[in-house]
Amino acid sequence: MIIVTGGAGFIGSNLIKYLNQNGYYDIIIVDNVGSTIKFNNLTDIYFTDYIHKNDLWKVIDNYTDGIETIIHLGACSNTMVQDFEYLIENNFHYTQKLWNYCTKNKIKFIYASSAATYGDSSNGFSDDHGNTFLLKPLNPYGLSKHLFDTWCLRKTSVNKLNPPFWAGLKFFNVYGPNEFHKGKMASMALQSINQIKSTNSLKLFKSNDPSIKDGDQVRDFIYVEDVVKVIFYFLINDIKSGIYNLGTGKPESFNKLAQTIMDALDISGKINYIEIPDSIKGKFQNMTNANMSKLRSVGYKDDFNNLDTGIRKYINEIQ
């Protein structure tokens, strides 16, 4: 049995579909769907039970003997949230409880970290554990993820209180099907597709760095298909525990993203550069660029979709 927290969400629902395609059906989803349109993400996947995230600890002992792996993708992923107590409760304390449960019951544990932990990139994008302690996230969301990364590294190094296998995957800029419910927190890819289709133009923030031209801020965009394939690789293989980057290692600019979408849609659009609101200045990175050598060192050999291929796949999925 596999428990997937956030299983009705963007990455979680894509993961469960991939698990189904590979013969895995004994899956429990833990989420908070309520009456939201996330419900649509559940209609074409198979799972054996659904548990509200607040009810998990009331019933989890009923399943303990059958659980092989917990894949923890559920979190508050809104990078605009400023309520640090809320983020700590949902992104740090909840993850701690899952870690401790997996440690006690000898269950594999895979969790989602984030490229937001890297901050302004002054310490690079290496997922070496020694580098992790040097990072300074730019926003509360990134800090909530960073705190758990450093907490679990201390747990493993000081008192060896850890699951039999664990992996923290630092997701970079993921895009793809099933993110429609995320609104303003949807990927830049989806927001750009929708804006270009409706207005034949795209608004991009001007650069706040004199050395970077407007629209030349870069992101390591990774298609969700590639993300779930890597998670599956960790699920079925005997790999060294640790924190791993999950991007492509080939970042592209927002200008390139815009042109790629316009080409795929066959639209001759215009890019309009606008000022960054004061409320978010200095809170987001000018670049993300995953160092992927660690993932490759544990045997992952599949190529990642490049931006053009990923965008065309995505547009075909949602049209």
Buried (B, 14 or more C-beta within 10 A) or exposed (E): BBBBBBBBBBBBBBBBBBBBEEEBEBBBBBBBBEEEEBEBBBEEBEBEBBBBBEEBEEEBEEBEEEBEBBBBBBBBBBBEBEEEEBBBEBBBEBBBEBBBBBBEBEBBBBBBBBBBBBBBBEBEBBBEBEBBEEBEBBBBBBBBBBBBBBBBBEBBEEEEEBBEBBBBBBBBBBBBBBBBBBEEBBBBBBBBBBBBBEEEBBBBBEBBEEEBEBBBBBBBBBBBBBBBBBBBBBBEEEBEBBBBBBBBBBBBBBBBBBBBBBEBBEBEBEBEBEEBEEEEEEBBBBBBBBBBEBBEEBEBEEEBBBBBBBBBBBBEEBE
